[in-house]
Amino acid sequence: MRGLLIKDLMIEKKLIKNMISVLFFFNTLAVLLYLSFLYGNLSELGDYIGKDNLVYLMAVGNGIYISYALMIITDIFRQDLACDFVKQLVSFPISDKIRTLEKYVLYIIVFMINLIIGISFLSVFGKVAGILHIKKAIKIYLLIACAFGLIDSIGINCMYLFGINVAKVIMLGIIILGSALITIVFNIVPYEKITKLLSVFSWLSDKSALILLLIFIIILPLTYCLSLRIVSLRRNKVW
């Protein structure tokens, strides 16, 4: 598996470098914007938006960007298909388990790089700026990151089962459908009923990120087992 992992990391090193650069640029820009709200010419805008709300925007932005990990896996699939590496790999003395596990290990590596950079920026920024609710921002970040991690795990299954192009359509459909459902619920259901419903589950508010993280940790191995089953059934075919 080490050889396959090194091969994929070498192929995707440019995308991984771009990912890290964008993360540093985005977070650095947010920090500079916060300083401008405090000491610069944007103080009025900061009062309007809420200086501390910028931390939540950082958390949301970093959380959404976690989906870049799936983009790298998708590009690996595309590169392998472009050079017929999948057909060649079948003839190598490499088990289905190893070649499937390697893709998940690569995904976890990229996911963890995103996670470490995001939490580091939020933690250091919160401590330096003296923001008291930075822990809440980190929880929001983890919540969004794990939610996209669950979607990504489904995306990897779809790539093994249907191919890259169909998987992209399915993933886009999931995101659009989810956004549409949330919009419909908040526009049709009375606000009082939504508040009442959320209050029933208020005890989950402080533990929601941890719960979703545990769900992600459980679901990811299950999706790996499903992908392994798909690969085993389609050993002599190109997906």
Secondary structure, DSSP 4 states (H G I P E B T S, - for coil): -HHHHHHHHHHTHHHHHHHHHHHHHHHHHHHHHHHHHHHSTTHHHHHHH-TTHHHHHHHHHHHHGGGHHHHHHHHHHHHHHHTTHHHHHHTSS--HHHHHHHHHHHHHHHHHHHHHHHHHHHHHHHHHHT-TTHHHHHHHHHHHHHHHHHHHHHHHHHHHHH-HHHHHHHHHHHHHHHHHHHHHHHHHS-HHHHHHHHHHTGGGTTTHHHHHHHHHHHHHHHHHHHHHHHHHHTTTS--
